[in-house]
Amino acid sequence: MQHFELESWHLMVFFFTIILAIIKNDITNAVHSFFIIKSQKHFKGKEVQILSPAGTWDNITIVDYTYDIPFIEGGGVIIQQKDQNGKIFKEKISFTNWKAQRMRTQK
């Protein structure tokens, strides 16, 4: 490394690598969201239970799925949930967080 000189093409390769990694990540997320929607579309409109961080099973209704469009819009699962007072809330959970959820259904 004694005679190494940082040239302009080194910086171009560095930034090109970063840009390609971002593009790959967005495209990979879009493909994953497509397969999640395809495999779970039968849950749409049904009530399921997910494990909350507190360790209890919460009842939610899966309202809809939104696709992940690279560089434009992040996809996710739109859920509906009642709180203790009976108020209904809608929330969008990103596919990254949805993949980590433990879910169970009644037969």
DSSP file (Angstrom, degrees, kcal/mol; ACC not computed):
  #  RESIDUE AA STRUCTURE BP1 BP2  ACC     N-H-->O    O-->H-N    N-H-->O    O-->H-N    TCO  KAPPA ALPHA  PHI   PSI    X-CA   Y-CA   Z-CA
    1    1 A M    >         0   0    0      0, 0.0     3,-0.7     0, 0.0     0, 0.0   0.000 360.0 360.0 360.0   9.0    0.0    0.0    0.0
    2    2 A Q  T 3   +     0   0    0      1,-0.2     0, 0.0     3,-0.0     0, 0.0   0.882 360.0  35.8 -69.8 -36.5    3.0    2.3   -0.2
    3    3 A H  T 3  S+     0   0    0      2,-0.0     2,-0.3     0, 0.0    -1,-0.2   0.124  85.8 132.0-105.9  21.5    2.4    3.4   -3.7
    4    4 A F    <   -     0   0    0     -3,-0.7     2,-0.4     2,-0.0     0, 0.0  -0.578  33.2-172.5 -77.8 132.1   -1.3    3.4   -3.7
    5    5 A E        -     0   0    0     -2,-0.3     2,-0.6     0, 0.0    -2,-0.0  -0.994  24.8-126.5-124.2 129.8   -3.0    6.5   -5.1
    6    6 A L        -     0   0    0     -2,-0.4     2,-0.2     4,-0.0    -2,-0.0  -0.626  35.4-171.2 -75.7 117.3   -6.7    7.1   -4.9
    7    7 A E    >>  -     0   0    0     -2,-0.6     4,-1.2     1,-0.1     3,-0.7  -0.611  36.0-105.5-108.0 169.6   -7.9    7.8   -8.3
    8    8 A S  H 3> S+     0   0    0      1,-0.2     4,-1.9    -2,-0.2     5,-0.1   0.837 117.2  58.6 -65.2 -32.9  -11.3    9.0   -9.6
    9    9 A W  H 3> S+     0   0    0      1,-0.2     4,-2.2     2,-0.2    -1,-0.2   0.792  98.9  60.2 -70.3 -24.5  -12.3    5.5  -10.9
   10   10 A H  H <> S+     0   0    0     -3,-0.7     4,-2.1     2,-0.2    -1,-0.2   0.924 107.3  45.5 -63.2 -44.1  -11.9    4.1   -7.3
   11   11 A L  H  X S+     0   0    0     -4,-1.2     4,-2.7     2,-0.2     5,-0.3   0.878 110.4  53.8 -67.0 -37.5  -14.5    6.5   -6.1
   12   12 A M  H  X S+     0   0    0     -4,-1.9     4,-2.5     1,-0.2    -1,-0.2   0.920 109.8  47.5 -63.3 -42.5  -16.8    5.7   -9.0
   13   13 A V  H  X S+     0   0    0     -4,-2.2     4,-2.2     2,-0.2    -2,-0.2   0.905 111.7  51.7 -64.2 -41.0  -16.6    2.0   -8.2
   14   14 A F  H  X S+     0   0    0     -4,-2.1     4,-1.7     2,-0.2    -2,-0.2   0.950 115.1  39.8 -60.7 -51.4  -17.3    2.7   -4.6
   15   15 A F  H  X S+     0   0    0     -4,-2.7     4,-2.5     1,-0.2    -2,-0.2   0.858 113.2  55.6 -69.3 -34.9  -20.4    4.8   -5.3
   16   16 A F  H  X S+     0   0    0     -4,-2.5     4,-2.4    -5,-0.3    -1,-0.2   0.895 107.0  50.9 -63.1 -39.6  -21.5    2.4   -8.0
   17   17 A T  H  X S+     0   0    0     -4,-2.2     4,-1.9     2,-0.2    -2,-0.2   0.907 110.9  48.1 -63.7 -42.8  -21.4   -0.5   -5.5
   18   18 A I  H  X S+     0   0    0     -4,-1.7     4,-1.9     2,-0.2    -2,-0.2   0.923 112.3  48.6 -64.5 -44.5  -23.5    1.5   -3.0
   19   19 A I  H  X S+     0   0    0     -4,-2.5     4,-2.4     1,-0.2    -2,-0.2   0.914 111.3  49.6 -64.0 -43.3  -26.1    2.4   -5.6
   20   20 A L  H  X S+     0   0    0     -4,-2.4     4,-2.7     1,-0.2    -1,-0.2   0.866 108.5  53.7 -64.4 -35.1  -26.4   -1.2   -6.9
   21   21 A A  H  X S+     0   0    0     -4,-1.9     4,-2.1     2,-0.2    -1,-0.2   0.895 109.5  48.0 -65.6 -39.2  -26.8   -2.4   -3.3
   22   22 A I  H  X S+     0   0    0     -4,-1.9     4,-2.2     2,-0.2    -2,-0.2   0.927 113.2  47.4 -66.1 -44.6  -29.7    0.0   -2.8
   23   23 A I  H  X S+     0   0    0     -4,-2.4     4,-2.4     1,-0.2     5,-0.2   0.925 112.2  49.8 -62.5 -44.9  -31.3   -1.0   -6.1
   24   24 A K  H  X S+     0   0    0     -4,-2.7     4,-2.6     1,-0.2    -1,-0.2   0.902 110.0  51.4 -60.5 -41.6  -30.9   -4.7   -5.3
   25   25 A N  H  X S+     0   0    0     -4,-2.1     4,-2.3     2,-0.2    -1,-0.2   0.917 111.3  46.6 -63.5 -44.7  -32.4   -4.3   -1.8
   26   26 A D  H  X S+     0   0    0     -4,-2.2     4,-1.9     2,-0.2    -2,-0.2   0.905 114.6  46.6 -66.0 -41.0  -35.5   -2.5   -3.2
   27   27 A I  H  X S+     0   0    0     -4,-2.4     4,-2.2     2,-0.2    -2,-0.2   0.905 111.9  51.0 -68.4 -40.2  -36.1   -5.0   -5.9
   28   28 A T  H  X S+     0   0    0     -4,-2.6     4,-2.5    -5,-0.2    -2,-0.2   0.911 109.6  50.6 -62.4 -42.2  -35.6   -7.9   -3.5
   29   29 A N  H  X S+     0   0    0     -4,-2.3     4,-2.4     1,-0.2    -1,-0.2   0.886 109.1  51.8 -62.6 -38.4  -38.1   -6.4   -1.1
   30   30 A A  H  X S+     0   0    0     -4,-1.9     4,-1.9     2,-0.2    38,-0.3   0.907 110.7  47.3 -65.0 -41.3  -40.6   -6.0   -4.0
   31   31 A V  H  X S+     0   0    0     -4,-2.2     4,-2.0     2,-0.2    -2,-0.2   0.915 112.0  50.2 -66.3 -42.6  -40.2   -9.7   -4.9
   32   32 A H  H  X S+     0   0    0     -4,-2.5     4,-2.3     1,-0.2    -2,-0.2   0.908 109.2  51.6 -61.9 -41.8  -40.6  -10.8   -1.3
   33   33 A S  H  X S+     0   0    0     -4,-2.4     4,-2.5     1,-0.2    -1,-0.2   0.890 107.1  53.9 -63.9 -37.5  -43.8   -8.7   -0.9
   34   34 A F  H  X S+     0   0    0     -4,-1.9     4,-2.4     1,-0.2    -1,-0.2   0.931 111.0  44.9 -60.5 -45.5  -45.2  -10.3   -4.0
   35   35 A F  H  X S+     0   0    0     -4,-2.0     4,-2.2     2,-0.2    -2,-0.2   0.848 111.6  52.4 -70.6 -33.4  -44.7  -13.8   -2.6
   36   36 A I  H  X S+     0   0    0     -4,-2.3     4,-1.7     2,-0.2    -1,-0.2   0.936 112.2  45.8 -65.0 -45.1  -46.0  -12.9    0.8
   37   37 A I  H  X S+     0   0    0     -4,-2.5     4,-0.8     1,-0.2    -2,-0.2   0.924 113.3  50.0 -63.0 -44.0  -49.2  -11.5   -0.7
   38   38 A K  H  < S+     0   0    0     -4,-2.4     3,-0.3     1,-0.2    -1,-0.2   0.890 115.2  42.4 -62.5 -40.0  -49.6  -14.5   -3.0
   39   39 A S  H  < S+     0   0    0     -4,-2.2    -1,-0.2     1,-0.2    -2,-0.2   0.724 123.0  36.7 -81.8 -20.3  -49.2  -17.0   -0.2
   40   40 A Q  H >< S+     0   0    0     -4,-1.7     3,-2.0    -5,-0.2     4,-0.3   0.273  77.8 108.2-115.8  12.2  -51.4  -15.1    2.4
   41   41 A K  G >< S+     0   0    0     -4,-0.8     3,-1.2    -3,-0.3    -1,-0.1   0.749  71.1  68.1 -65.3 -20.8  -54.2  -13.7    0.2
   42   42 A H  G 3  S+     0   0    0      1,-0.2    -1,-0.3    -3,-0.2    -2,-0.1   0.645  92.0  62.3 -72.1 -12.2  -56.6  -16.2    1.7
   43   43 A F  G X  S+     0   0    0     -3,-2.0     3,-2.4     2,-0.1    19,-0.4   0.577  74.1 121.3 -83.4 -10.6  -56.3  -14.4    5.1
   44   44 A K  T <  S+     0   0    0     -3,-1.2    19,-0.2    -4,-0.3     3,-0.1  -0.335  84.4   7.9 -60.7 125.2  -57.7  -11.2    3.6
   45   45 A G  T 3  S+     0   0    0     17,-3.8    -1,-0.3     1,-0.3     2,-0.3   0.411 107.6 114.0  85.1  -1.1  -60.8  -10.2    5.5
   46   46 A K    <   -     0   0    0     -3,-2.4    16,-2.0    16,-0.3     2,-0.5  -0.688  68.4-116.5-104.1 156.3  -60.3  -12.8    8.2
   47   47 A E  E     +A   61   0A   0     -2,-0.3    59,-0.4    14,-0.2     2,-0.3  -0.781  40.1 167.6 -91.4 130.3  -59.5  -12.5   11.8
   48   48 A V  E     -A   60   0A   0     12,-2.7    12,-2.9    -2,-0.5     2,-0.4  -0.813  30.4-118.9-130.5 171.9  -56.2  -13.9   13.0
   49   49 A Q  E     -AB  59 104A   0     55,-2.8    55,-2.6    -2,-0.3     2,-0.4  -0.952  22.9-169.4-116.9 136.7  -54.1  -13.7   16.1
   50   50 A I  E     -AB  58 103A   0      8,-2.2     8,-2.8    -2,-0.4     2,-0.6  -0.938  29.6-110.9-121.9 150.0  -50.6  -12.2   16.3
   51   51 A L  E     -A   57   0A   0     51,-2.0    51,-0.3    -2,-0.4     6,-0.2  -0.670  34.4-146.2 -80.9 120.5  -48.2  -12.4   19.2
   52   52 A S    >   -     0   0    0      4,-3.2     3,-1.8    -2,-0.6    -1,-0.0  -0.372  26.7-106.9 -81.4 164.1  -47.7   -9.0   20.7
   53   53 A P  T 3  S+     0   0    0      0, 0.0    -1,-0.1     0, 0.0    -2,-0.0   0.769 120.3  62.4 -61.0 -23.7  -44.4   -7.8   22.3
   54   54 A A  T 3  S-     0   0    0      2,-0.1     3,-0.1     1,-0.0    -3,-0.0   0.596 120.5-108.7 -77.6  -9.7  -46.1   -8.2   25.7
   55   55 A G  S <  S+     0   0    0     -3,-1.8     2,-0.3     1,-0.4    -4,-0.0   0.537  80.3 118.8  95.6   7.4  -46.5  -11.9   25.0
   56   56 A T        -     0   0    0     -6,-0.0    -4,-3.2     0, 0.0     2,-0.6  -0.737  67.6-114.7-104.2 156.4  -50.3  -12.0   24.6
   57   57 A W  E     -A   51   0A   0     -2,-0.3     2,-0.4    -6,-0.2    -6,-0.2  -0.812  32.0-159.0 -91.1 119.9  -52.1  -13.0   21.5
   58   58 A D  E     -A   50   0A   0     -8,-2.8    -8,-2.2    -2,-0.6     2,-0.5  -0.822  14.2-128.1-101.8 137.1  -54.0  -10.1   19.9
   59   59 A N  E     +A   49   0A   0     -2,-0.4    23,-0.5   -10,-0.2     2,-0.3  -0.711  37.2 167.6 -82.4 128.1  -57.0  -10.5   17.6
   60   60 A I  E     -A   48   0A   0    -12,-2.9   -12,-2.7    -2,-0.5     2,-0.5  -0.928  29.9-135.4-133.8 160.5  -56.6   -8.5   14.3
   61   61 A T  E     -AC  47  80A   0     19,-2.5    19,-2.4    -2,-0.3     2,-0.8  -0.982  18.7-134.1-116.1 128.7  -58.4   -8.5   11.0
   62   62 A I  E     + C   0  79A   0    -16,-2.0   -17,-3.8    -2,-0.5   -16,-0.3  -0.735  27.1 177.5 -82.3 113.0  -56.3   -8.4    7.8
   63   63 A V  E     -     0   0A   0     15,-2.5     2,-0.3    -2,-0.8    16,-0.2   0.922  55.1 -31.2 -83.5 -48.7  -58.0   -5.7    5.7
   64   64 A D  E     - C   0  78A   0     14,-1.5    14,-3.0   -20,-0.1     2,-0.4  -0.977  48.4-122.1-163.5 167.8  -55.7   -5.6    2.7
   65   65 A Y  E     - C   0  77A   0     -2,-0.3     2,-0.4    12,-0.2    12,-0.2  -0.963  19.8-155.8-119.5 140.5  -52.2   -6.0    1.3
   66   66 A T  E     - C   0  76A   0     10,-2.9    10,-1.6    -2,-0.4     2,-0.1  -0.965  20.7-121.0-117.8 136.8  -50.3   -3.3   -0.5
   67   67 A Y        -     0   0    0     -2,-0.4     2,-0.7     8,-0.2   -37,-0.1  -0.353  21.3-117.3 -73.6 152.3  -47.5   -4.1   -3.0
   68   68 A D        -     0   0    0    -38,-0.3     6,-0.2   -39,-0.2   -34,-0.1  -0.829  27.7-165.2 -90.1 115.0  -44.0   -2.8   -2.5
   69   69 A I  B >>  -E   73   0B   0      4,-2.4     3,-1.9    -2,-0.7     4,-1.9  -0.910  28.0-115.4-104.7 114.3  -43.1   -0.6   -5.5
   70   70 A P  T 34 S-     0   0    0      0, 0.0     4,-0.1     0, 0.0   -43,-0.1  -0.194  90.5  -4.6 -55.9 134.0  -39.4    0.0   -5.6
   71   71 A F  T 34 S+     0   0    0      1,-0.2     3,-0.1   -48,-0.0   -48,-0.0   0.364 133.1  59.7  68.3  -2.1  -38.3    3.7   -5.1
   72   72 A I  T <4 S+     0   0    0     -3,-1.9     2,-0.4     1,-0.3    -1,-0.2   0.751 109.3   0.3-117.8 -56.4  -42.0    4.8   -5.0
   73   73 A E  B  <  -E   69   0B   0     -4,-1.9    -4,-2.4    -6,-0.0     2,-0.3  -0.999  59.0-130.0-145.8 136.9  -44.0    3.2   -2.2
   74   74 A G        -     0   0    0     -2,-0.4    -6,-0.1    -6,-0.2     2,-0.1  -0.680  28.6-138.8 -84.7 139.0  -43.3    0.7    0.5
   75   75 A G        +     0   0    0     -2,-0.3    20,-0.8   -10,-0.0     2,-0.3  -0.305  32.0 142.5 -89.6 176.5  -45.8   -2.2    0.8
   76   76 A G  E     -CD  66  94A   0    -10,-1.6   -10,-2.9    18,-0.2     2,-0.5  -0.989  48.4 -72.3 174.7-172.9  -47.3   -3.8    3.8
   77   77 A V  E     -CD  65  93A   0     16,-3.0    16,-3.0    -2,-0.3     2,-0.6  -0.936  34.8-145.9-110.5 125.9  -50.2   -5.4    5.5
   78   78 A I  E     -CD  64  92A   0    -14,-3.0   -15,-2.5    -2,-0.5   -14,-1.5  -0.833  26.5-177.5 -93.8 120.0  -53.2   -3.2    6.5
   79   79 A I  E     -CD  62  91A   0     12,-3.2    12,-2.3    -2,-0.6     2,-0.4  -0.774  21.1-145.4-117.4 161.2  -54.7   -4.5    9.6
   80   80 A Q  E     +CD  61  90A   0    -19,-2.4   -19,-2.5    -2,-0.3     2,-0.3  -0.992  23.2 176.0-125.6 133.7  -57.7   -3.5   11.8
   81   81 A Q  E     - D   0  89A   0      8,-2.8     8,-3.0    -2,-0.4     2,-0.4  -0.995  23.3-138.0-142.0 143.4  -57.6   -3.9   15.5
   82   82 A K  E     - D   0  88A   0    -23,-0.5     6,-0.2    -2,-0.3   -23,-0.1  -0.822  19.8-146.6 -98.3 139.2  -59.9   -3.1   18.5
   83   83 A D    >   -     0   0    0      4,-2.1     3,-1.4    -2,-0.4    -1,-0.0  -0.254  40.3 -83.5 -90.1-171.8  -58.4   -1.6   21.6
   84   84 A Q  T 3  S+     0   0    0      1,-0.3    -1,-0.0     2,-0.1    -2,-0.0   0.781 129.0  53.1 -65.2 -27.1  -59.7   -2.3   25.2
   85   85 A N  T 3  S-     0   0    0      2,-0.1    -1,-0.3     1,-0.0     3,-0.1   0.483 119.3-106.9 -87.6  -2.9  -62.4    0.5   24.8
   86   86 A G  S <  S+     0   0    0     -3,-1.4     2,-0.2     1,-0.3    -2,-0.1   0.474  70.4 144.7  91.8   2.3  -63.8   -1.0   21.6
   87   87 A K        -     0   0    0      1,-0.1    -4,-2.1    -5,-0.0     2,-0.5  -0.522  45.6-131.9 -74.2 142.3  -62.3    1.6   19.3
   88   88 A I  E     -D   82   0A   0     -6,-0.2     2,-0.4    -2,-0.2    -6,-0.2  -0.832  24.6-173.8-100.1 130.1  -61.3    0.3   15.9
   89   89 A F  E     -D   81   0A   0     -8,-3.0    -8,-2.8    -2,-0.5     2,-0.4  -0.948  13.1-149.5-122.5 142.6  -57.9    1.3   14.6
   90   90 A K  E     +D   80   0A   0     -2,-0.4     2,-0.3   -10,-0.2   -10,-0.2  -0.896  21.1 175.8-108.5 143.3  -56.3    0.6   11.2
   91   91 A E  E     -D   79   0A   0    -12,-2.3   -12,-3.2    -2,-0.4     2,-0.6  -0.996  26.0-136.3-146.5 146.4  -52.6    0.3   10.8
   92   92 A K  E     -D   78   0A   0     -2,-0.3     2,-0.5   -14,-0.2   -14,-0.2  -0.931  18.0-163.7-106.9 122.7  -50.1   -0.6    8.1
   93   93 A I  E     -D   77   0A   0    -16,-3.0   -16,-3.0    -2,-0.6    -2,-0.0  -0.912  22.0-123.5-105.2 127.1  -47.3   -3.0    9.0
   94   94 A S  E  >  -D   76   0A   0     -2,-0.5     4,-2.6   -18,-0.2     3,-0.3  -0.276  20.9-116.1 -66.4 155.6  -44.4   -3.2    6.6
   95   95 A F  H  > S+     0   0    0    -20,-0.8     4,-2.2     1,-0.2     5,-0.2   0.817 114.7  61.4 -63.2 -30.1  -43.5   -6.5    5.1
   96   96 A T  H  4 S+     0   0    0      1,-0.2     4,-0.5     2,-0.2    -1,-0.2   0.929 112.9  35.8 -61.4 -44.3  -40.1   -6.4    6.9
   97   97 A N  H >4 S+     0   0    0     -3,-0.3     3,-0.6     1,-0.2     4,-0.4   0.830 113.4  59.1 -76.7 -32.6  -42.0   -6.4   10.3
   98   98 A W  H >< S+     0   0    0     -4,-2.6     3,-1.3     1,-0.2    -2,-0.2   0.869  98.5  58.5 -65.5 -36.5  -44.8   -8.7    9.1
   99   99 A K  T 3< S+     0   0    0     -4,-2.2    -1,-0.2     1,-0.3    -2,-0.2   0.786 104.5  52.6 -63.1 -25.9  -42.3  -11.5    8.2
  100  100 A A  T <  S+     0   0    0     -3,-0.6    -1,-0.3    -4,-0.5    -2,-0.2   0.539  88.4 106.5 -87.4  -6.9  -41.2  -11.4   11.9
  101  101 A Q    <   -     0   0    0     -3,-1.3     2,-0.6    -4,-0.4   -49,-0.1  -0.468  65.4-138.0 -76.0 141.6  -44.7  -11.8   13.3
  102  102 A R        -     0   0    0    -51,-0.3   -51,-2.0    -2,-0.2     2,-0.4  -0.887  31.9-176.7 -92.9 127.8  -45.9  -15.0   14.8
  103  103 A M  E     -B   50   0A   0     -2,-0.6     2,-0.3   -53,-0.2   -53,-0.2  -0.949  12.9-177.4-130.1 144.7  -49.5  -15.6   13.6
  104  104 A R  E     -B   49   0A   0    -55,-2.6   -55,-2.8    -2,-0.4     2,-0.3  -0.987   5.6-162.6-140.3 154.0  -52.1  -18.2   14.2
  105  105 A T        -     0   0    0     -2,-0.3     2,-0.4   -57,-0.2   -57,-0.1  -0.861  22.5-114.0-129.5 162.6  -55.6  -18.9   12.9
  106  106 A Q              0   0    0    -59,-0.4   -59,-0.0    -2,-0.3    -2,-0.0  -0.791 360.0 360.0 -95.6 142.9  -58.6  -20.9   14.0
  107  107 A K              0   0    0     -2,-0.4    -1,-0.1     0, 0.0     0, 0.0   0.461 360.0 360.0 -86.7 360.0  -59.6  -23.7   11.8
